[in-house]
């Protein structure tokens, strides 16, 4: 049975989203970010901070006992988390997106009732990250097209899941996986295959993690491969993705990822962290030849202005796109992919400007700048990727 508007007997706290409260969360998470970046371990301390602040469940629907914060507030959360630790923020972004998708799901289209109740109960007692697991080693980026090789075989009692997934952010920290798969249903052999997400508890037998994540940035995000071998789930664990009139399966989770801007928001936070670190360094650095902080020089002041301009552009596009839509003007939504591209460019530019201005200190590991640069460059891999977004926009504009 799918979740309904019926009360799940769970009440989740409304987080304090004041600027001071979010700044405190940022500061506490930032205090362990460098350590987790070096070890590559799940950032448990940062996730615990986010959990205690109620941020991991902020988008849970009101009908399920959650606070169901606005799209703007969800983005503010991700900016704050990204400013603290991008790996924590990425895990949180995926979790908030799943809850937001569930909140928006039509009757009968969402998660199974018992599974979602279990996820929320786990979320009360501690961090309970969840992710939509889609990529595969052979398929590549799902946004580029194609169907998964992962199969869910129909049985008398439910489904048996088999497959190999890549880039499953959250790793062993996940409480649930929503696994993109094709339904293997012999009784429907003459019909197009059904595609959907198989809702799997992370402690189900048959799940094996393969530690493949050795990445430039987001090193603590635990974005490893995962193999599902004869994982048994009940009948209602398969949540179908409807086939469009054009024959294409469009993931509803991708369409509601906090206005399509959830992932890019966290990198705005990374840019903000780079700005803060730059300002601190500029005031503390006093070269002997200069005899005063480099913050007093026009060159550094101009660099600071360039950094601030890039962040101002990113934040204005990020929040402005949502506020414009909420006002009833949706004309710009056809350009949402381009807006995402421009936010990403601005965030990357801000951090690159910091590093370029500082020389060797910008690239040494006893400073935060090189880590922030590595993290912000990861914005380029989130769909829609820049080339695909520009091509689609250009074709639409040229009507070809």
Secondary structure, DSSP 8 states (H G I E B T S, - for coil): -B--SS--S--------SHHHHHHHHHHHHHHHHHHHHH----HHHHHHHHHTT-TTTTS-GGGT-----HHHHHHHHHHHHHH-HHHHHHHHHHHHHHHHHHH--TTTS-BHHHHHHHHHHHHHS--EEEEE--BTTTB-GGG----S-EEEE-SSEEEEEEEEEEETTGGGEEEEEEEEEEE-GGGTTS---EEEEEEETTSTTEEEE-----SS-GGG--EEEEEEEEEEEGGGEEEE-B-TTS-B--HHHHTSTTTTHHHHHHHHHHHHHHHHHHHHHHH---TTT-S-GGGSHHHHHHHHHHHHHHHHHHHHHHHHHHHHHTT--GGGGGHHHHHHHHHHHHHHHHHHHHHHHGGGGT-TTSSHHHHHHHHHGGGGSSS-HHHHHHHHHHHHHT-
